[in-house]
């Protein structure tokens, strides 16, 4: 039977390697995982950031003669809008947002980081039209890594989306009574009439 001798120098080397691995692990972020993106990444385009304003203005201009308003928004426009709004915050709750228009819902995917923790986030929001012709947003799903999404994240995304549909250039500000709202194959269509 052959025994190997472990010297003090060998023990010191192994201990040093283990300590370095432990420190490297502590210094890195821990990714908690979470939901997968519902589709391929959606690019953002700097020019698209002003697109929503132009889309609403063009729809209103066209409605002045017909009385009918039709607005079609796509995933790139909404992704760019949300990304630009979240960039104004020094520590945004959601990074690299992606907006998917699928399954009759607005699905917002991204990552969130706090201290050394990082997690994927998926929010599903169903836009509805109330009897008065206003758009309301109902948060139906909120997945945040392995735990429920924090209320601050839900409120931030809901506020940004509400601004996109009813804020400074949305249906409330422009005086549109929405009659139909539909989501299909990466597009969201809003049909209404001037109030």
HUQUIGI-V662287 format. One record per residue. N is the residue number from 1. RES is the residue in one letter. SS is DSSP state (H for helix, E for strand, C for the rest). OMEGA is omega in degrees with one decimal (999 if undefined). BURIAL is 1 if it has 9 or more other C-alpha atoms within 8 Angstrom, else 0. Layout:
n->(N;N)
res->(RES;RES)
ss->(SS;SS)
omega->(OMEGA;OMEGA)
burial->(BURIAL;BURIAL)
//
This chain:
n->(1;2;3;4;5;6;7;8;9;10;11;12;13;14;15;16;17;18;19;20;21;22;23;24;25;26;27;28;29;30;31;32;33;34;35;36;37;38;39;40;41;42;43;44;45;46;47;48;49;50;51;52;53;54;55;56;57;58;59;60;61;62;63;64;65;66;67;68;69;70;71;72;73;74;75;76;77;78;79;80;81;82;83;84;85;86;87;88;89;90;91;92;93;94;95;96;97;98;99;100;101;102;103;104;105;106;107;108;109;110;111;112;113;114;115;116;117;118;119;120;121;122;123;124;125;126;127;128;129;130;131;132;133;134;135;136;137;138;139;140;141;142;143;144;145;146;147;148;149;150;151;152;153;154;155;156;157;158;159;160;161;162;163;164;165;166;167;168;169;170;171;172;173;174;175;176;177;178;179;180;181;182;183;184;185;186;187;188;189;190;191;192;193;194;195)
res->(X;X;X;X;X;X;X;X;X;X;X;X;X;X;X;X;X;X;X;X;X;X;X;X;X;X;X;X;X;X;X;X;X;X;X;X;X;X;X;X;X;X;X;X;X;X;X;X;X;X;X;X;X;X;X;X;X;X;X;X;X;X;X;X;X;X;X;X;X;X;X;X;X;X;X;X;X;X;X;X;X;X;X;X;X;X;X;X;X;X;X;X;X;X;X;X;X;X;X;X;X;X;X;X;X;X;X;X;X;X;X;X;X;X;X;X;X;X;X;X;X;X;X;X;X;X;X;X;X;X;X;X;X;X;X;X;X;X;X;X;X;X;X;X;X;X;X;X;X;X;X;X;X;X;X;X;X;X;X;X;X;X;X;X;X;X;X;X;X;X;X;X;X;X;X;X;X;X;X;X;X;X;X;X;X;X;X;X;X;X;X;X;X;X;X)
ss->(C;C;C;C;C;C;C;H;H;H;H;H;H;H;H;H;H;H;H;H;H;H;H;H;H;H;H;C;C;E;E;C;C;C;C;C;C;C;C;C;C;C;C;C;C;H;H;H;H;H;H;H;H;H;H;H;H;H;H;H;H;H;H;H;H;H;C;E;E;E;E;E;E;E;H;H;H;H;H;H;H;H;H;H;H;H;H;C;C;C;C;C;C;C;E;E;E;E;E;E;E;E;C;C;E;E;E;E;E;E;E;E;E;E;C;C;E;E;E;E;E;E;E;E;E;E;E;E;E;C;C;C;C;C;E;E;E;E;E;E;E;E;E;E;C;C;E;E;C;C;H;H;H;H;H;H;H;H;H;H;H;H;H;H;H;H;C;C;C;C;H;H;H;H;C;E;E;E;E;E;E;E;E;E;C;C;E;E;E;E;E;E;E;E;C)
omega->(-177.6;178.1;176.6;179.4;174.9;-177.5;177.3;179.3;176.9;178.8;179.4;178.8;179.4;179.0;179.5;179.2;179.2;178.4;178.5;176.8;178.2;179.1;178.2;178.7;179.7;-177.1;-177.7;174.3;174.7;179.8;-177.2;-179.2;-179.4;-176.0;176.1;176.2;-179.0;-178.9;178.1;178.4;-179.3;-178.9;171.2;179.4;-178.2;-178.6;-176.7;-177.8;177.9;-177.7;-176.5;177.5;-179.7;179.3;179.4;-179.5;178.3;179.3;179.1;178.5;178.9;-177.6;-179.1;179.2;-175.0;-175.0;-179.5;179.3;174.1;179.3;175.3;179.2;178.5;-175.8;179.8;179.9;-178.0;177.0;-179.9;-179.6;-178.4;179.5;-179.4;179.0;-178.7;179.2;-178.8;178.4;179.7;177.6;-176.8;177.9;-179.1;179.0;179.0;-178.2;176.9;179.5;179.0;177.0;-173.9;171.5;179.7;179.9;170.9;-179.3;-179.4;-179.6;175.6;176.4;175.0;-179.0;173.8;-177.8;-178.0;179.9;178.4;-179.5;173.1;-178.7;173.8;176.7;174.7;-176.4;178.3;175.3;-178.8;175.7;179.7;-177.0;179.6;179.2;176.7;177.7;172.8;-178.2;-179.7;177.9;-175.4;-179.7;175.8;179.0;-175.6;-176.1;179.5;-177.0;178.3;-179.9;177.7;-178.5;-179.4;179.0;178.7;-178.2;-179.8;-178.7;178.4;-180.0;-179.5;179.0;177.3;176.9;-178.5;-175.8;-173.8;-175.0;-171.1;178.1;-179.1;-172.1;-179.7;-177.1;-175.6;176.9;179.1;170.6;-176.2;177.5;-177.2;174.1;-177.7;176.3;-179.6;171.9;174.6;178.4;176.7;-178.9;177.3;179.0;-179.8;179.7;176.3;179.6;999)
burial->(0;0;0;0;0;0;0;0;0;0;1;0;0;0;0;0;0;0;0;0;0;0;0;0;0;0;0;0;1;0;0;1;1;1;1;0;1;0;0;0;0;1;0;1;0;0;0;1;1;0;1;1;0;0;1;1;0;0;1;1;0;1;1;0;0;0;0;1;1;1;1;0;1;1;1;1;1;1;1;1;1;1;1;1;1;1;0;0;0;0;0;1;1;1;1;0;1;1;1;1;1;1;0;1;1;1;1;1;1;1;1;1;1;0;0;1;1;1;1;1;1;1;1;1;1;1;1;1;1;0;0;0;1;1;1;1;1;0;1;0;0;1;1;1;1;0;0;0;1;0;0;0;1;1;0;1;0;1;0;1;1;1;1;1;1;1;1;0;1;1;1;1;1;0;0;1;1;1;1;1;1;0;1;1;0;1;1;1;1;1;1;1;1;1;0)
//
